Amino acid sequence: DSQYTTIASNPTPVANVVSQFDKTVHVGGYYFVSVEDTTNNYYQTSELTVHYNENLDSSYLSEFSVVDTNSGLGTFGTVVNGSIVEIIFTPNPSINCQVRTLGFEISPTSEVLDIVEFNDLS
């Protein structure tokens, strides 16, 4: 799943949905995100993992492998909105942004797919 989001400059920025998944189908996901500050020509890439906890009806995010040409262009977070888990980005004040996400969602399974048994091979 990929998504492209344009965010207009705002002196008091707000959170913008940059990707999402259905919590009734998926339990989480892995995302590669590219952020471009088109006002100042700065760039950032991040990897995100997102997990949905059904028991608490809440979501969690971990950001890692951040590479940027400035000290960060904003912050990522998650919000549960009905049956949808939203990945949000809040840019730094007064910058125009383009956010591109490539995501791989994870679905639970109750099936046993393949069991590989390792025996003594000597």
N, C-alpha and C positions, 0 to 999 in steps of 0.2 A: 504494500500500500504506500503510495507517495502522495504528497500534498504540497502545494505552493501557496504561501500567504504573504500578501503585501500589507505592511503596517505603516500608516501615516504618522508623521512627526506629531508629538504632543508634549507640551511642557509638563503635564502630569499624566504619564503613561498609564494605561490600563492593561490587564491581562487579555491576551488574544489566543483563541483556540488555533493551534497549528497542526494537530492531529487528534484522533479519537478512536476508541473501539467500544464495541458492545459488550458489556460485562456479563450478559447472559450467554455469550458465546465464547469469550476469551477471558483468561485470567491474568494476562499481562502481555508485555511485548518488549522488543528491542528496537531502538530507533537511532538512526544516524541523521544528525541535523546540521544544516549549514545556514548560518545567519550572515547576511550582508548588510552593513550600514552604508546605504547609498548616499548619505549626506557627507560622510567623511572618508569614504572608501576604506573602511575597516572590515575585517572578516573574522568569523569564528566558526569552528566545527566542534561538535560535541557528540558523544555517544550517551544515550539514555536507556535505562531499564525502568520499566514501570510494572508494578504489581498491584492487583486488586485483591483485597481481603474481603471475602464474602461475609464472614462472621461479623466484622466490624463495619461493613459497608463503607470502606475507605480505601484510598489508593496511595501508593508510595512511589517515589521517584529517586533514582540515583543518577547523577551526572558524572561522567568520567571522560578521560582522554580529550580534554579541552585543549584546542590549539587556537590561538587568537593573535591578531596583529595589534590589538589594543587590550587593555585589562578587562575584558568582558563587555559584551554588548547588551546584557540584560540577564534575566533569571527565568528558569524553567520551573514548572510546578504541575500538579494534577488536581483535578476537581471531579467529583462524582456528580453527574447531572442526570437524574432519573436512571435509565438503564445504560447510560453512556459514561465512559471514563474519558475525560478530555485532558489532553496534554496542552498546557498553556505556556506562553512566552510573554513576559513583560519587558519591553525594551527600556534602555536608558532614556532619560528625558531628551526630547527635541532631536531625535534621529529618525529618518525614514529607514525602514527595514524590509528586506525580503527574506523570508524563512522557507527553506525547503526541507522536507522530512521524507525519509525512506524508512518504513516500519515493517516489522515482522511480528505479528501477533501470535500468542501461544494459546492453544485450546486444550482444555483438560480432556483426558480420555480415561474411560473405565475399562478399556479393553487391554488384554495382555497381547502385545504385538508379536514379538519374537523373543523367546528365551534361549539364550546361548549358554550351554553348560560347558565348563572347562574341566576336563578330566586329566588325570596324571598322564602326561605324554611320554614318560620314560619307558 
